[in-house]
């Protein structure tokens, strides 16, 4: 009976959704479960029980400092957060509790770290907030569209009649043509806004994500202002993606066109597009597929970084402000999200898509 309980306890430890890491006062790993190995993205052999824990976690210096302080007698921590970087440079935020394990005569036998990757939780919250914003915008836009579309159509008809009457007056004719162009742009913006606010009906099918990305590259480069150099980094083993191929293709084209336009604003630099597809956070128990589109366009200013995903926000003279918002909406409809890393050297947009059977 005791052996059965011990086996059950070991199974609970190994299969828990939370990462669990126990280290002893002698500097060795006492226990570690699968979730901890996956989130920390460290090779299994480096984190085997009995192995030195500091070399295994060397690429997480903030975590090493935290554990050192705990072994030196730091008080326990509960519901704290720690920001780290994965080996590929992607940000990682842990929600954790740190508990010392006392020994005889007030000595310390070791510490136990219980943690979770907060990214899926944060992205779930983002999806809920996005859906709430879209619902409110949908109600407002439906009323506005009804009020705008009929007058716009009437103005376009009247401008057409006026154009025919002014056939002999070249100066006035040019003004009328400019007026008709502006009216068409307004009408297209209203139509695009309504399309954006309509709910998405997904038609999922399995397909090769690399093949889809390459198709999107061909479409986007046909619209690029100038030639672009491309660097590709695709994981060697990738599963089929169960998603709406057409909608995801639209999202990728939007990201790629956005990257090409950002690079065209820096005529002195050679446009360099970075494409990547990988599994995150680990190959063995991957919960999501990540598609990244990077550029060397100079980055996104801090003052607008929090607004670029807002529907109808744009810094372009001819933009509608729904390109990135559409990408975010498509990712959210698949249960995923859209993230951004940006600096003065460029930006990387990454679509996170949960894989079939995952709990992300």
C-alpha positions as CSV (number, residue, x, y, z in Angstrom):
1,X,0.0,0.0,0.0
2,X,2.8,2.4,0.9
3,X,4.5,1.7,-2.4
4,X,1.3,2.4,-4.3
5,X,0.9,5.8,-2.5
6,X,4.5,6.6,-3.3
7,X,4.0,5.8,-7.0
8,X,0.9,8.0,-7.0
9,X,2.7,10.9,-5.4
10,X,5.5,10.6,-8.0
11,X,2.9,10.6,-10.8
12,X,1.2,13.7,-9.3
13,X,4.7,15.4,-9.1
14,X,5.7,14.5,-12.7
15,X,2.4,15.3,-14.4
16,X,1.4,18.5,-12.6
17,X,0.7,21.5,-14.9
18,X,2.9,23.7,-12.6
19,X,6.6,23.5,-12.8
20,X,8.2,22.1,-9.6
21,X,12.0,22.3,-8.9
22,X,13.6,21.3,-5.6
23,X,17.3,21.9,-4.9
24,X,19.3,20.9,-1.9
25,X,21.8,22.8,0.2
26,X,24.7,20.9,-1.4
27,X,24.0,22.5,-4.8
28,X,22.2,19.6,-6.5
29,X,18.8,19.2,-8.1
30,X,16.7,17.0,-5.8
31,X,13.5,16.8,-7.8
32,X,12.2,18.3,-11.0
33,X,9.1,17.6,-13.1
34,X,8.2,17.7,-16.8
35,X,6.5,21.1,-16.6
36,X,9.6,22.7,-15.1
37,X,11.8,21.2,-17.8
38,X,9.4,22.4,-20.5
39,X,9.0,26.0,-19.2
40,X,12.6,26.5,-18.5
41,X,13.6,25.0,-21.8
42,X,16.7,23.2,-20.6
43,X,17.8,19.8,-21.9
44,X,16.5,17.0,-19.8
45,X,20.0,15.5,-19.1
46,X,21.1,18.9,-17.7
47,X,18.3,19.0,-15.2
48,X,18.5,15.3,-14.0
49,X,18.2,14.8,-10.3
50,X,21.6,14.9,-8.6
51,X,23.0,17.3,-11.3
52,X,24.4,20.7,-10.2
53,X,21.6,23.2,-10.6
54,X,23.6,26.4,-11.2
55,X,25.2,25.3,-14.5
56,X,21.9,23.9,-15.8
57,X,20.2,27.2,-15.2
58,X,23.1,29.5,-16.2
59,X,21.1,31.1,-19.1
60,X,18.5,32.2,-16.5
61,X,20.7,34.4,-14.3
62,X,17.8,36.1,-12.5
63,X,16.5,32.7,-11.5
64,X,20.0,31.6,-10.3
65,X,20.2,34.8,-8.1
66,X,16.8,34.1,-6.7
67,X,17.7,30.5,-5.7
68,X,21.1,31.5,-4.3
69,X,19.3,34.1,-2.1
70,X,16.8,31.4,-1.0
71,X,19.6,29.0,0.0
72,X,21.3,31.9,1.9
73,X,18.1,32.3,4.1
74,X,15.8,34.6,2.2
75,X,12.3,34.5,3.6
76,X,9.7,32.5,1.6
77,X,7.9,34.1,-1.3
78,X,4.3,33.6,-2.5
79,X,2.5,34.7,-5.6
80,X,5.5,36.6,-6.9
81,X,6.6,37.1,-10.5
82,X,10.0,36.8,-12.3
83,X,10.9,38.0,-15.8
84,X,13.3,35.8,-17.8
85,X,14.4,35.3,-21.4
86,X,14.2,32.0,-23.2
87,X,17.3,30.8,-25.1
88,X,15.7,32.1,-28.4
89,X,15.3,35.6,-26.8
90,X,11.6,35.4,-26.3
91,X,10.3,36.9,-23.0
92,X,9.2,34.5,-20.2
93,X,7.3,35.6,-17.1
94,X,7.0,33.1,-14.2
95,X,4.4,33.3,-11.5
96,X,6.0,31.5,-8.6
97,X,6.2,30.6,-4.9
98,X,9.5,29.8,-3.2
99,X,9.5,27.7,0.0
100,X,12.5,26.8,2.2
101,X,12.8,23.2,3.4
102,X,14.0,23.2,7.0
103,X,16.4,20.6,8.4
104,X,17.4,19.6,11.9
105,X,18.7,22.2,14.3
106,X,17.3,25.1,12.2
107,X,19.5,24.2,9.2
108,X,18.2,24.5,5.7
109,X,17.9,21.3,3.7
110,X,17.0,23.1,0.4
111,X,14.3,25.1,-1.3
112,X,11.3,24.3,-3.5
113,X,10.2,26.5,-6.4
114,X,6.6,26.1,-7.7
115,X,5.9,28.1,-10.8
116,X,3.9,28.6,-14.0
117,X,4.4,30.3,-17.3
118,X,2.1,33.3,-17.2
119,X,2.0,33.9,-20.9
120,X,-1.0,31.7,-21.7
121,X,-2.9,33.2,-18.8
122,X,-2.0,36.8,-19.9
123,X,-3.0,36.0,-23.5
124,X,-6.3,34.5,-22.4
125,X,-7.0,37.8,-20.6
126,X,-6.0,39.7,-23.7
127,X,-8.4,37.7,-25.8
128,X,-11.3,38.4,-23.4
129,X,-10.5,42.2,-23.4
130,X,-10.2,42.1,-27.2
131,X,-13.6,40.4,-27.6
132,X,-15.2,43.0,-25.2
133,X,-13.7,45.9,-27.2
134,X,-14.9,44.4,-30.5
135,X,-18.4,43.9,-29.2
136,X,-18.6,47.5,-28.1
137,X,-17.1,48.8,-31.4
138,X,-19.4,46.5,-33.4
139,X,-22.5,48.1,-31.9
140,X,-21.2,51.6,-32.5
141,X,-19.9,50.9,-36.0
142,X,-23.2,49.3,-37.1
143,X,-25.0,52.5,-36.4
144,X,-22.4,54.7,-37.9
145,X,-22.2,52.6,-41.1
146,X,-26.0,52.9,-41.6
147,X,-25.7,56.7,-41.2
148,X,-22.7,57.0,-43.5
149,X,-23.1,54.5,-46.4
150,X,-26.3,55.9,-47.9
151,X,-25.1,59.6,-48.0
152,X,-21.7,58.4,-49.3
153,X,-23.4,56.5,-52.1
154,X,-25.5,59.5,-53.0
155,X,-22.5,61.8,-53.0
156,X,-20.6,59.5,-55.4
157,X,-23.6,59.5,-57.8
158,X,-23.8,63.3,-57.7
159,X,-20.1,63.7,-58.2
160,X,-20.3,61.4,-61.2
161,X,-23.1,63.5,-62.7
162,X,-21.1,66.7,-62.0
163,X,-18.0,65.2,-63.7
164,X,-20.0,64.6,-66.9
165,X,-21.3,68.2,-66.9
166,X,-17.8,69.7,-66.4
167,X,-16.3,67.7,-69.3
168,X,-15.1,70.9,-70.9
169,X,-13.8,72.6,-67.8
170,X,-10.4,70.8,-67.1
171,X,-9.6,72.6,-63.8
172,X,-13.0,71.9,-62.3
173,X,-13.0,68.4,-63.7
174,X,-9.7,67.6,-61.8
175,X,-11.3,68.8,-58.5
176,X,-14.3,66.6,-59.0
177,X,-12.2,63.6,-59.8
178,X,-10.2,64.3,-56.6
179,X,-13.5,64.5,-54.7
180,X,-14.7,61.2,-56.2
181,X,-11.4,59.6,-55.1
182,X,-11.8,60.8,-51.5
183,X,-15.4,59.6,-51.4
184,X,-14.3,56.1,-52.6
185,X,-11.7,56.0,-49.9
186,X,-14.3,56.9,-47.3
187,X,-16.6,54.2,-48.6
188,X,-13.8,51.6,-48.6
189,X,-12.9,52.5,-45.0
190,X,-16.5,52.1,-43.9
191,X,-16.7,48.7,-45.7
192,X,-13.4,47.5,-44.3
193,X,-14.4,48.6,-40.8
194,X,-17.7,46.6,-41.0
195,X,-15.8,43.5,-42.4
196,X,-13.4,43.8,-39.5
197,X,-16.1,43.9,-36.9
198,X,-18.1,40.9,-38.2
199,X,-17.5,37.7,-36.2
200,X,-15.1,35.2,-37.8
201,X,-16.4,31.7,-38.7
202,X,-13.4,29.4,-38.7
203,X,-13.0,26.6,-41.2
204,X,-10.2,24.5,-39.7
205,X,-8.1,22.1,-41.8
206,X,-4.6,20.6,-41.4
207,X,-1.9,22.2,-43.5
208,X,1.9,22.9,-43.6
209,X,2.6,26.2,-41.8
210,X,5.9,26.7,-43.8
211,X,4.1,26.3,-47.1
212,X,1.4,28.9,-46.0
213,X,4.1,31.4,-44.9
214,X,6.0,31.0,-48.2
215,X,2.8,31.7,-50.1
216,X,2.2,34.8,-48.0
217,X,5.7,35.9,-48.7
218,X,5.1,35.7,-52.5
219,X,2.0,37.8,-52.2
220,X,3.5,40.4,-49.9
221,X,6.7,40.9,-51.9
222,X,4.7,41.6,-55.0
223,X,3.5,44.7,-53.1
224,X,6.9,45.6,-51.6
225,X,8.3,49.1,-52.6
226,X,11.8,47.7,-53.1
227,X,13.7,44.3,-53.1
228,X,14.0,42.6,-49.7
229,X,16.6,40.2,-48.3
230,X,15.1,37.3,-46.4
231,X,16.5,35.2,-43.6
232,X,14.5,32.0,-42.7
233,X,14.7,30.0,-39.5
234,X,12.2,27.1,-39.5
235,X,12.3,24.3,-37.0
236,X,13.2,21.0,-38.6
237,X,10.3,19.1,-37.2
238,X,6.9,20.8,-37.4
239,X,3.4,19.4,-37.0
240,X,0.5,20.1,-39.3
241,X,-1.4,23.2,-38.1
242,X,-5.1,22.7,-37.6
243,X,-6.4,26.2,-38.5
244,X,-8.3,28.3,-41.0
245,X,-5.8,28.4,-43.8
246,X,-7.4,31.4,-45.6
247,X,-7.7,33.6,-42.6
248,X,-4.3,32.8,-41.3
249,X,-2.9,33.6,-44.8
250,X,-4.6,37.0,-44.6
251,X,-2.9,37.6,-41.2
252,X,0.5,36.7,-42.5
253,X,0.2,38.8,-45.6
254,X,-0.8,41.8,-43.4
255,X,2.2,41.3,-41.1
256,X,4.6,40.9,-44.1
257,X,3.3,44.0,-45.9
258,X,3.5,45.9,-42.7
259,X,7.1,44.9,-42.3
260,X,8.0,45.9,-45.9
261,X,6.3,49.3,-45.4
262,X,8.2,49.8,-42.2
263,X,11.5,49.1,-44.0
264,X,10.7,51.3,-46.9
265,X,10.7,54.3,-44.5
266,X,14.5,53.8,-44.1
267,X,15.8,54.2,-47.6
268,X,19.4,54.1,-46.5
269,X,19.1,50.6,-45.0
270,X,19.0,47.3,-46.9
271,X,15.5,45.8,-46.2
272,X,16.0,42.6,-44.2
273,X,13.0,40.4,-43.4
274,X,13.4,37.7,-40.8
275,X,11.0,34.7,-40.8
276,X,10.8,32.0,-38.2
277,X,8.5,29.1,-37.3
278,X,9.1,27.1,-34.1
279,X,7.4,25.3,-31.3
280,X,7.2,26.9,-27.9
281,X,8.2,26.6,-25.3
282,X,9.8,23.2,-25.8
283,X,9.8,20.5,-28.5
284,X,8.8,17.6,-26.3
285,X,5.6,19.0,-24.8
286,X,5.0,21.9,-27.1
287,X,1.7,23.7,-26.5
288,X,1.9,26.3,-29.3
289,X,3.3,27.0,-32.7
290,X,4.9,30.4,-33.2
291,X,5.2,32.2,-36.5
292,X,7.5,35.3,-36.4
293,X,7.9,38.1,-38.9
294,X,10.8,40.5,-38.2
295,X,12.1,43.6,-39.9
296,X,14.9,46.1,-39.6
297,X,12.6,49.1,-40.1
298,X,13.8,51.1,-37.1
299,X,11.2,49.8,-34.5
300,X,8.0,51.3,-33.1
301,X,8.2,54.4,-30.9
302,X,7.4,53.8,-27.3
303,X,4.7,56.4,-27.2
304,X,2.5,54.4,-29.7
305,X,3.5,50.8,-28.9
306,X,0.5,50.3,-26.6
307,X,-1.9,51.5,-29.3
308,X,-0.8,49.8,-32.5
309,X,-3.2,46.9,-32.0
310,X,-6.1,49.2,-31.4
311,X,-8.7,49.1,-34.2
312,X,-8.7,52.2,-36.5
313,X,-5.4,53.5,-35.0
314,X,-2.9,54.3,-37.8
315,X,0.1,56.5,-38.4
316,X,-0.1,56.2,-42.2
317,X,-1.8,58.8,-44.4
318,X,-3.6,56.2,-46.4
319,X,-4.0,53.5,-43.7
320,X,-7.3,52.3,-42.3
321,X,-5.8,51.2,-38.9
322,X,-7.2,47.7,-39.1
323,X,-4.3,45.7,-40.5
324,X,-2.6,44.7,-37.2
325,X,-6.0,44.7,-35.4
326,X,-7.1,42.1,-38.0
327,X,-4.1,40.0,-37.4
328,X,-4.7,40.1,-33.6
329,X,-8.4,39.2,-34.2
330,X,-7.6,36.2,-36.4
331,X,-5.0,34.9,-33.8
332,X,-7.5,35.4,-31.0
333,X,-10.2,33.5,-33.0
334,X,-7.9,30.5,-33.1
335,X,-7.3,30.7,-29.3
336,X,-3.9,32.3,-29.8
337,X,-2.4,35.8,-29.6
338,X,-0.1,38.3,-31.3
339,X,3.0,39.6,-29.5
340,X,5.5,42.3,-30.3
341,X,9.2,42.8,-29.6
342,X,10.6,46.1,-30.8
343,X,13.8,48.2,-30.5
344,X,15.6,50.8,-32.5
345,X,16.9,48.1,-34.8
346,X,13.5,46.8,-35.9
347,X,10.4,44.8,-34.8
348,X,9.3,41.2,-34.5
349,X,5.7,40.3,-34.6
350,X,4.9,36.7,-33.4
351,X,1.7,34.8,-33.9
352,X,1.1,32.3,-31.1
353,X,-1.2,29.4,-32.1
354,X,-2.2,26.6,-29.8
355,X,-1.7,23.1,-31.2
356,X,-4.4,20.5,-31.3
357,X,-4.9,18.9,-27.9
358,X,-3.0,21.6,-26.0
359,X,-4.3,23.5,-23.0
360,X,-2.8,26.8,-24.0
